[in-house]
Amino acid sequence: SRWVVANRGDLRGPQGLPIWKPPYSRIVAIDMNTGDHLWAIPNGDTPDTIRDHPALKGVNIPNTGQQSHPVMVATKTLLITAPGGTDAVLHALDKKTGKRLATVKLPAPGQYGMMTYLHEGQQYIVVQVMGRNHPGSLAALRLP
C-alpha cells in the first residue's frame, strides 16, 4: 500500500504509538558452545515519546527499550553498549548477567561502531557519535 512505511520500525499504531509489542529491540547473550540464551535485556530505556504519551498516563510501563540497533563492544568483563536512536548514553553491562553497572552521558547518540584499546595500562572506549545538532565525531572515554 502507498501509506505503509514498514522499514526500521516506522510502522505506527493508534495515536502514533508503535504497533509492535515491546521490547522493541533486545540485547541477547548466547553461549556459543551450547546455543543457550544466557540473558536478554531491552536495548536502552523507554523513550520519552512513549513514557510521556497522554494515552498511557497512569499506566505502569516496564522498560520497552529503544527502536534502534545497539552499538556494542566487549571487554574482559563488560559489555559496553550505546542504544542508538535518540539516547545519548553509554551503558556498561556485566557480561555474565546483563545487569547494568553504570551509565555515562555522551555528547550525541552512539552510531555505527566503537572500539576499545589499552594505553599505558588504561582501558579506553571510543564511540562514533552523531545527532541532529551534533556533527559526526568521536567521543573517547577511559574506564576507571
C-alpha positions in Angstrom: 0.0 0.0 0.0 1.1 3.6 -0.6 0.5 4.5 3.1 2.7 1.9 4.7 6.3 2.6 5.6 7.5 -0.6 7.4 11.2 -0.1 7.5 13.2 0.4 10.7 10.1 0.2 12.9 8.4 3.2 11.3 5.0 1.5 11.2 2.9 3.3 13.7 -0.2 2.1 15.5 -3.0 4.1 17.2 -2.2 7.6 18.3 1.3 7.4 17.0 2.4 4.6 19.4 4.4 1.7 18.0 2.3 -1.1 16.7 4.8 -3.8 17.8 4.8 -5.3 21.3 7.8 -4.3 23.4 10.6 -4.8 24.0 11.4 -3.0 20.7 14.9 -4.3 20.5 16.9 -6.5 22.8 20.5 -7.4 23.6 20.8 -11.2 24.0 23.8 -13.1 25.4 24.2 -16.6 23.8 26.5 -19.3 25.0 28.4 -20.1 21.7 29.2 -23.6 22.9 25.6 -24.7 23.6 23.4 -22.1 21.8 21.6 -21.4 25.1 20.4 -17.9 25.7 22.0 -16.8 28.9 20.2 -13.5 29.4 18.2 -10.9 27.4 17.5 -7.2 28.2 15.8 -4.4 26.4 18.1 -2.2 24.4 18.3 1.1 26.3 15.4 2.7 28.2 11.8 3.5 27.3 11.7 6.6 25.0 10.2 9.8 26.3 7.6 9.7 23.4 6.2 6.5 24.9 6.7 7.2 28.6 5.1 10.7 28.4 2.4 9.8 25.9 -1.0 11.1 27.0 -2.8 7.9 26.2 -0.5 6.0 28.6 -0.9 8.3 31.5 -1.2 6.3 34.8 -0.1 3.1 33.1 2.9 1.4 34.7 5.1 0.7 31.6 8.1 -1.7 32.0 11.2 -0.9 30.1 10.4 -1.1 26.4 13.9 -0.4 25.1 14.6 1.7 22.0 13.6 1.0 18.4 17.2 1.1 17.3 20.2 -1.1 16.8 22.7 -1.0 19.7 26.4 -0.3 19.2 28.5 -2.7 21.3 32.0 -3.7 22.3 33.1 -6.3 24.8 35.9 -6.1 27.3 37.1 -8.9 29.5 34.3 -8.4 32.0 31.9 -5.8 30.5 29.7 -5.3 27.5 29.7 -1.6 26.6 26.6 -0.6 24.7 25.2 2.6 23.2 21.4 2.1 22.5 21.5 4.3 19.4 18.3 6.1 18.3 18.0 9.3 20.3 19.5 8.1 23.6 22.9 9.8 24.0 24.3 7.4 26.7 26.7 4.6 27.0 25.9 1.7 29.3 28.3 -0.7 31.0 26.7 -4.2 31.4 28.0 -7.2 33.4 28.8 -9.8 30.6 27.7 -12.7 32.8 24.3 -11.3 33.9 23.3 -8.4 31.7 22.9 -6.2 34.8 23.5 -2.5 34.1 26.5 -1.4 36.2 26.9 2.2 35.0 25.7 4.8 32.6 27.6 7.7 31.1 26.2 10.6 29.0 27.6 11.1 25.5 27.5 14.4 23.5 25.2 12.7 21.0 23.8 9.2 20.3 26.2 6.4 19.5 26.4 5.4 15.8 27.8 2.7 13.7 30.6 1.2 15.9 33.0 1.6 18.7 36.4 0.4 19.6 38.5 -0.2 22.7 42.2 -0.1 23.3 44.7 -0.2 26.1 47.3 2.6 26.6 49.8 2.7 29.4 47.7 0.4 31.5 44.4 2.3 31.0 41.4 1.0 29.0 39.7 3.4 26.6 36.5 3.3 24.7 36.0 5.3 21.5 32.4 5.8 20.3 31.3 7.3 17.0 28.5 9.9 17.9 26.2 12.0 15.8 22.9 13.8 16.3 20.6 16.4 14.7 22.6 19.3 16.3 25.9 17.5 16.6 28.2 16.6 13.6 29.7 13.2 13.4 32.7 12.9 15.7 34.4 10.6 18.1 34.0 10.5 21.9 36.8 8.9 23.9 36.2 7.7 27.5 38.6 6.0 29.9 37.4 3.1 32.1 38.3 3.6 35.8 
